Amino acid sequence: MHVTRAVKIESQNGSEKLRALLAHHGQPFPHRLAAGFPHVVKRILSVWQTPDKARTYFKLLLTKEQDGSQGFPFDVYQEIFVLGAFYDKQHPALRDRGDIWAGFSI
């Protein structure tokens, strides 16, 4: 059954993959992020299975304006923050390696 689900998720686009992944864990889907920044969703999914890269990418999204952009709207920023916090909960080993947000919970 898990193999079938994995195959189904692989055949979906970025937003559908993320929606399936989050729904499996009872997490809300970041609608505004997916609608306004599909390239960010695609990148998140590309690093999702590599915790060091994923955590680095979440931190980059939350702290740095790229290429002269003005950053994310506040509601999208909130969705990224919640998604990053969820990721941290799924990968607790990251918190144990000197992460300044260790022990922080939303």
VMD Tcl script that builds the backbone (N, CA, C; Angstrom):
set m [mol new atoms 318]
animate dup $m
set s [atomselect $m all]
$s set {name element resname resid chain x y z} {
  {N N MET 1 A 0.814 -1.192 0.000}
  {CA C MET 1 A 0.000 0.000 0.000}
  {C C MET 1 A 0.857 1.254 0.000}
  {N N HIS 2 A 1.926 1.281 0.755}
  {CA C HIS 2 A 2.793 2.453 0.780}
  {C C HIS 2 A 3.483 2.668 -0.558}
  {N N VAL 3 A 3.836 1.603 -1.231}
  {CA C VAL 3 A 4.478 1.720 -2.534}
  {C C VAL 3 A 3.523 2.356 -3.530}
  {N N THR 4 A 2.270 1.943 -3.514}
  {CA C THR 4 A 1.268 2.521 -4.404}
  {C C THR 4 A 1.122 4.011 -4.145}
  {N N ARG 5 A 1.063 4.389 -2.879}
  {CA C ARG 5 A 0.938 5.802 -2.531}
  {C C ARG 5 A 2.154 6.581 -3.012}
  {N N ALA 6 A 3.336 6.031 -2.835}
  {CA C ALA 6 A 4.550 6.707 -3.276}
  {C C ALA 6 A 4.541 6.913 -4.787}
  {N N VAL 7 A 4.103 5.919 -5.522}
  {CA C VAL 7 A 4.027 6.039 -6.976}
  {C C VAL 7 A 3.016 7.105 -7.355}
  {N N LYS 8 A 1.887 7.119 -6.674}
  {CA C LYS 8 A 0.863 8.117 -6.956}
  {C C LYS 8 A 1.398 9.519 -6.693}
  {N N ILE 9 A 2.072 9.707 -5.590}
  {CA C ILE 9 A 2.623 11.021 -5.262}
  {C C ILE 9 A 3.663 11.426 -6.296}
  {N N GLU 10 A 4.494 10.491 -6.749}
  {CA C GLU 10 A 5.514 10.804 -7.743}
  {C C GLU 10 A 4.912 11.304 -9.050}
  {N N SER 11 A 3.716 10.863 -9.391}
  {CA C SER 11 A 3.110 11.252 -10.658}
  {C C SER 11 A 2.382 12.594 -10.583}
  {N N GLN 12 A 2.350 13.214 -9.419}
  {CA C GLN 12 A 1.634 14.468 -9.242}
  {C C GLN 12 A 2.558 15.663 -9.462}
  {N N ASN 13 A 1.947 16.853 -9.689}
  {CA C ASN 13 A 2.757 18.059 -9.797}
  {C C ASN 13 A 3.201 18.501 -8.402}
  {N N GLY 14 A 4.000 19.568 -8.330}
  {CA C GLY 14 A 4.562 20.001 -7.062}
  {C C GLY 14 A 3.544 20.281 -5.981}
  {N N SER 15 A 2.518 21.055 -6.297}
  {CA C SER 15 A 1.509 21.384 -5.294}
  {C C SER 15 A 0.763 20.148 -4.823}
  {N N GLU 16 A 0.440 19.254 -5.752}
  {CA C GLU 16 A -0.275 18.030 -5.378}
  {C C GLU 16 A 0.598 17.124 -4.517}
  {N N LYS 17 A 1.892 17.058 -4.822}
  {CA C LYS 17 A 2.808 16.255 -4.007}
  {C C LYS 17 A 2.862 16.793 -2.587}
  {N N LEU 18 A 3.023 18.106 -2.476}
  {CA C LEU 18 A 3.108 18.708 -1.145}
  {C C LEU 18 A 1.793 18.538 -0.401}
  {N N ARG 19 A 0.683 18.721 -1.090}
  {CA C ARG 19 A -0.632 18.550 -0.465}
  {C C ARG 19 A -0.788 17.128 0.086}
  {N N ALA 20 A -0.393 16.121 -0.701}
  {CA C ALA 20 A -0.498 14.727 -0.264}
  {C C ALA 20 A 0.408 14.453 0.924}
  {N N LEU 21 A 1.610 14.975 0.873}
  {CA C LEU 21 A 2.560 14.776 1.964}
  {C C LEU 21 A 2.046 15.389 3.262}
  {N N LEU 22 A 1.562 16.609 3.190}
  {CA C LEU 22 A 1.075 17.295 4.393}
  {C C LEU 22 A -0.218 16.681 4.902}
  {N N ALA 23 A -1.110 16.304 3.996}
  {CA C ALA 23 A -2.379 15.688 4.407}
  {C C ALA 23 A -2.124 14.382 5.144}
  {N N HIS 24 A -1.122 13.653 4.707}
  {CA C HIS 24 A -0.758 12.390 5.357}
  {C C HIS 24 A -0.402 12.618 6.829}
  {N N HIS 25 A 0.098 13.801 7.145}
  {CA C HIS 25 A 0.498 14.138 8.518}
  {C C HIS 25 A -0.481 15.095 9.197}
  {N N GLY 26 A -1.611 15.347 8.555}
  {CA C GLY 26 A -2.615 16.219 9.148}
  {C C GLY 26 A -2.206 17.681 9.212}
  {N N GLN 27 A -1.345 18.106 8.303}
  {CA C GLN 27 A -0.862 19.485 8.288}
  {C C GLN 27 A -1.612 20.311 7.245}
  {N N PRO 28 A -1.789 21.601 7.522}
  {CA C PRO 28 A -2.464 22.466 6.544}
  {C C PRO 28 A -1.585 22.692 5.312}
  {N N PHE 29 A -2.235 22.860 4.185}
  {CA C PHE 29 A -1.538 23.106 2.929}
  {C C PHE 29 A -1.288 24.605 2.768}
  {N N PRO 30 A -0.089 25.014 2.358}
  {CA C PRO 30 A 0.220 26.440 2.172}
  {C C PRO 30 A -0.306 26.969 0.828}
  {N N HIS 31 A -1.579 27.287 0.793}
  {CA C HIS 31 A -2.243 27.693 -0.454}
  {C C HIS 31 A -1.615 28.922 -1.097}
  {N N ARG 32 A -1.326 29.926 -0.312}
  {CA C ARG 32 A -0.789 31.168 -0.878}
  {C C ARG 32 A 0.616 30.959 -1.438}
  {N N LEU 33 A 1.418 30.178 -0.741}
  {CA C LEU 33 A 2.760 29.861 -1.235}
  {C C LEU 33 A 2.669 29.120 -2.566}
  {N N ALA 34 A 1.832 28.111 -2.635}
  {CA C ALA 34 A 1.696 27.308 -3.857}
  {C C ALA 34 A 1.155 28.136 -5.019}
  {N N ALA 35 A 0.206 29.015 -4.737}
  {CA C ALA 35 A -0.397 29.819 -5.807}
  {C C ALA 35 A 0.556 30.887 -6.331}
  {N N GLY 36 A 1.258 31.543 -5.438}
  {CA C GLY 36 A 2.105 32.659 -5.843}
  {C C GLY 36 A 3.545 32.308 -6.155}
  {N N PHE 37 A 4.009 31.189 -5.631}
  {CA C PHE 37 A 5.422 30.843 -5.752}
  {C C PHE 37 A 5.609 29.345 -6.021}
  {N N PRO 38 A 5.058 28.845 -7.130}
  {CA C PRO 38 A 5.165 27.404 -7.409}
  {C C PRO 38 A 6.610 26.930 -7.537}
  {N N HIS 39 A 7.510 27.812 -7.960}
  {CA C HIS 39 A 8.920 27.433 -8.065}
  {C C HIS 39 A 9.525 27.153 -6.688}
  {N N VAL 40 A 9.026 27.841 -5.661}
  {CA C VAL 40 A 9.505 27.602 -4.300}
  {C C VAL 40 A 9.015 26.240 -3.817}
  {N N VAL 41 A 7.758 25.922 -4.098}
  {CA C VAL 41 A 7.218 24.606 -3.726}
  {C C VAL 41 A 8.030 23.508 -4.414}
  {N N LYS 42 A 8.331 23.704 -5.688}
  {CA C LYS 42 A 9.116 22.711 -6.430}
  {C C LYS 42 A 10.491 22.527 -5.794}
  {N N ARG 43 A 11.115 23.617 -5.403}
  {CA C ARG 43 A 12.447 23.537 -4.775}
  {C C ARG 43 A 12.366 22.865 -3.404}
  {N N ILE 44 A 11.349 23.193 -2.619}
  {CA C ILE 44 A 11.170 22.549 -1.310}
  {C C ILE 44 A 11.069 21.041 -1.496}
  {N N LEU 45 A 10.271 20.625 -2.452}
  {CA C LEU 45 A 10.120 19.186 -2.700}
  {C C LEU 45 A 11.420 18.548 -3.180}
  {N N SER 46 A 12.226 19.292 -3.915}
  {CA C SER 46 A 13.480 18.726 -4.422}
  {C C SER 46 A 14.500 18.491 -3.318}
  {N N VAL 47 A 14.386 19.216 -2.205}
  {CA C VAL 47 A 15.333 19.043 -1.093}
  {C C VAL 47 A 14.708 18.335 0.102}
  {N N TRP 48 A 13.426 18.010 0.035}
  {CA C TRP 48 A 12.683 17.454 1.173}
  {C C TRP 48 A 13.341 16.206 1.762}
  {N N GLN 49 A 13.870 15.347 0.925}
  {CA C GLN 49 A 14.464 14.092 1.394}
  {C C GLN 49 A 15.906 14.252 1.886}
  {N N THR 50 A 16.429 15.465 1.836}
  {CA C THR 50 A 17.794 15.741 2.292}
  {C C THR 50 A 17.715 16.785 3.402}
  {N N PRO 51 A 17.611 16.348 4.650}
  {CA C PRO 51 A 17.350 17.275 5.755}
  {C C PRO 51 A 18.283 18.480 5.841}
  {N N ASP 52 A 19.571 18.305 5.647}
  {CA C ASP 52 A 20.474 19.454 5.733}
  {C C ASP 52 A 20.149 20.495 4.664}
  {N N LYS 53 A 19.908 20.039 3.453}
  {CA C LYS 53 A 19.580 20.962 2.364}
  {C C LYS 53 A 18.216 21.606 2.582}
  {N N ALA 54 A 17.260 20.826 3.031}
  {CA C ALA 54 A 15.917 21.365 3.253}
  {C C ALA 54 A 15.936 22.436 4.334}
  {N N ARG 55 A 16.581 22.148 5.447}
  {CA C ARG 55 A 16.622 23.118 6.541}
  {C C ARG 55 A 17.332 24.390 6.104}
  {N N THR 56 A 18.424 24.235 5.365}
  {CA C THR 56 A 19.146 25.399 4.854}
  {C C THR 56 A 18.246 26.222 3.940}
  {N N TYR 57 A 17.476 25.555 3.094}
  {CA C TYR 57 A 16.591 26.272 2.179}
  {C C TYR 57 A 15.485 27.004 2.937}
  {N N PHE 58 A 14.891 26.358 3.935}
  {CA C PHE 58 A 13.870 27.042 4.735}
  {C C PHE 58 A 14.454 28.287 5.400}
  {N N LYS 59 A 15.644 28.171 5.955}
  {CA C LYS 59 A 16.277 29.332 6.600}
  {C C LYS 59 A 16.533 30.440 5.591}
  {N N LEU 60 A 16.989 30.071 4.406}
  {CA C LEU 60 A 17.227 31.052 3.356}
  {C C LEU 60 A 15.931 31.776 2.986}
  {N N LEU 61 A 14.865 31.024 2.819}
  {CA C LEU 61 A 13.577 31.626 2.468}
  {C C LEU 61 A 13.100 32.606 3.534}
  {N N LEU 62 A 13.379 32.296 4.787}
  {CA C LEU 62 A 12.867 33.115 5.885}
  {C C LEU 62 A 13.767 34.283 6.248}
  {N N THR 63 A 15.002 34.294 5.768}
  {CA C THR 63 A 15.924 35.327 6.230}
  {C C THR 63 A 16.534 36.196 5.151}
  {N N LYS 64 A 16.484 35.805 3.911}
  {CA C LYS 64 A 17.222 36.533 2.888}
  {C C LYS 64 A 16.338 36.913 1.717}
  {N N GLU 65 A 16.434 38.181 1.347}
  {CA C GLU 65 A 15.788 38.618 0.117}
  {C C GLU 65 A 16.745 38.292 -1.022}
  {N N GLN 66 A 16.238 37.674 -2.063}
  {CA C GLN 66 A 17.088 37.225 -3.155}
  {C C GLN 66 A 16.903 38.081 -4.401}
  {N N ASP 67 A 17.990 38.318 -5.095}
  {CA C ASP 67 A 17.970 38.983 -6.401}
  {C C ASP 67 A 17.204 40.300 -6.389}
  {N N GLY 68 A 17.341 41.069 -5.321}
  {CA C GLY 68 A 16.691 42.361 -5.254}
  {C C GLY 68 A 15.193 42.313 -5.046}
  {N N SER 69 A 14.650 41.141 -4.771}
  {CA C SER 69 A 13.205 41.042 -4.552}
  {C C SER 69 A 12.833 41.680 -3.221}
  {N N GLN 70 A 11.571 41.900 -3.025}
  {CA C GLN 70 A 11.090 42.527 -1.797}
  {C C GLN 70 A 10.727 41.502 -0.734}
  {N N GLY 71 A 10.976 40.269 -0.990}
  {CA C GLY 71 A 10.627 39.232 -0.030}
  {C C GLY 71 A 9.200 38.758 -0.239}
  {N N PHE 72 A 8.755 37.928 0.672}
  {CA C PHE 72 A 7.419 37.347 0.571}
  {C C PHE 72 A 6.393 38.208 1.286}
  {N N PRO 73 A 5.147 38.194 0.809}
  {CA C PRO 73 A 4.071 38.809 1.589}
  {C C PRO 73 A 3.989 38.103 2.946}
  {N N PHE 74 A 3.513 38.823 3.944}
  {CA C PHE 74 A 3.511 38.287 5.303}
  {C C PHE 74 A 2.765 36.963 5.407}
  {N N ASP 75 A 1.617 36.829 4.741}
  {CA C ASP 75 A 0.859 35.577 4.851}
  {C C ASP 75 A 1.618 34.397 4.241}
  {N N VAL 76 A 2.374 34.636 3.173}
  {CA C VAL 76 A 3.195 33.582 2.574}
  {C C VAL 76 A 4.371 33.261 3.494}
  {N N TYR 77 A 4.961 34.295 4.063}
  {CA C TYR 77 A 6.054 34.099 5.024}
  {C C TYR 77 A 5.591 33.215 6.181}
  {N N GLN 78 A 4.395 33.472 6.679}
  {CA C GLN 78 A 3.848 32.650 7.767}
  {C C GLN 78 A 3.713 31.190 7.338}
  {N N GLU 79 A 3.232 30.968 6.124}
  {CA C GLU 79 A 3.088 29.593 5.634}
  {C C GLU 79 A 4.446 28.898 5.534}
  {N N ILE 80 A 5.454 29.614 5.070}
  {CA C ILE 80 A 6.799 29.037 4.983}
  {C C ILE 80 A 7.319 28.714 6.379}
  {N N PHE 81 A 7.085 29.621 7.322}
  {CA C PHE 81 A 7.530 29.393 8.702}
  {C C PHE 81 A 6.877 28.145 9.288}
  {N N VAL 82 A 5.572 28.010 9.111}
  {CA C VAL 82 A 4.846 26.846 9.637}
  {C C VAL 82 A 5.331 25.565 8.950}
  {N N LEU 83 A 5.547 25.628 7.645}
  {CA C LEU 83 A 6.043 24.463 6.914}
  {C C LEU 83 A 7.440 24.071 7.405}
  {N N GLY 84 A 8.293 25.058 7.637}
  {CA C GLY 84 A 9.631 24.784 8.164}
  {C C GLY 84 A 9.586 24.191 9.564}
  {N N ALA 85 A 8.679 24.690 10.401}
  {CA C ALA 85 A 8.525 24.144 11.757}
  {C C ALA 85 A 8.038 22.700 11.699}
  {N N PHE 86 A 7.105 22.425 10.801}
  {CA C PHE 86 A 6.640 21.052 10.610}
  {C C PHE 86 A 7.804 20.164 10.172}
  {N N TYR 87 A 8.596 20.655 9.237}
  {CA C TYR 87 A 9.746 19.879 8.764}
  {C C TYR 87 A 10.686 19.557 9.924}
  {N N ASP 88 A 10.950 20.546 10.765}
  {CA C ASP 88 A 11.823 20.326 11.927}
  {C C ASP 88 A 11.271 19.248 12.853}
  {N N LYS 89 A 9.967 19.236 13.042}
  {CA C LYS 89 A 9.363 18.211 13.898}
  {C C LYS 89 A 9.529 16.822 13.293}
  {N N GLN 90 A 9.509 16.750 11.972}
  {CA C GLN 90 A 9.677 15.468 11.295}
  {C C GLN 90 A 11.135 15.009 11.272}
  {N N HIS 91 A 12.055 15.943 11.494}
  {CA C HIS 91 A 13.491 15.644 11.448}
  {C C HIS 91 A 14.159 16.186 12.715}
  {N N PRO 92 A 13.891 15.589 13.864}
  {CA C PRO 92 A 14.389 16.123 15.137}
  {C C PRO 92 A 15.908 16.131 15.251}
  {N N ALA 93 A 16.608 15.308 14.514}
  {CA C ALA 93 A 18.071 15.296 14.596}
  {C C ALA 93 A 18.653 16.654 14.209}
  {N N LEU 94 A 17.956 17.394 13.363}
  {CA C LEU 94 A 18.432 18.717 12.967}
  {C C LEU 94 A 18.465 19.668 14.153}
  {N N ARG 95 A 17.508 19.536 15.033}
  {CA C ARG 95 A 17.444 20.425 16.195}
  {C C ARG 95 A 18.559 20.136 17.182}
  {N N ASP 96 A 19.090 18.946 17.154}
  {CA C ASP 96 A 20.095 18.544 18.128}
  {C C ASP 96 A 21.513 18.908 17.707}
  {N N ARG 97 A 21.666 19.623 16.609}
  {CA C ARG 97 A 23.004 19.946 16.129}
  {C C ARG 97 A 23.294 21.431 16.224}
  {N N GLY 98 A 22.904 22.037 17.316}
  {CA C GLY 98 A 23.229 23.430 17.532}
  {C C GLY 98 A 22.300 24.416 16.858}
  {N N ASP 99 A 21.146 24.003 16.470}
  {CA C ASP 99 A 20.177 24.900 15.856}
  {C C ASP 99 A 19.724 25.911 16.898}
  {N N ILE 100 A 19.783 27.199 16.565}
  {CA C ILE 100 A 19.398 28.225 17.536}
  {C C ILE 100 A 17.923 28.159 17.899}
  {N N TRP 101 A 17.130 27.496 17.074}
  {CA C TRP 101 A 15.696 27.394 17.344}
  {C C TRP 101 A 15.348 26.105 18.089}
  {N N ALA 102 A 16.358 25.383 18.541}
  {CA C ALA 102 A 16.120 24.131 19.266}
  {C C ALA 102 A 15.223 24.395 20.466}
  {N N GLY 103 A 14.232 23.572 20.624}
  {CA C GLY 103 A 13.316 23.710 21.751}
  {C C GLY 103 A 12.172 24.667 21.497}
  {N N PHE 104 A 12.243 25.415 20.395}
  {CA C PHE 104 A 11.174 26.347 20.061}
  {C C PHE 104 A 10.046 25.587 19.397}
  {N N SER 105 A 8.843 25.843 19.833}
  {CA C SER 105 A 7.694 25.133 19.287}
  {C C SER 105 A 6.592 26.124 18.982}
  {N N ILE 106 A 5.875 25.873 17.883}
  {CA C ILE 106 A 4.739 26.749 17.580}
  {C C ILE 106 A 3.455 26.011 17.813}
}
mol reanalyze $m
mol bondsrecalc $m
mol representation Tube
mol addrep $m
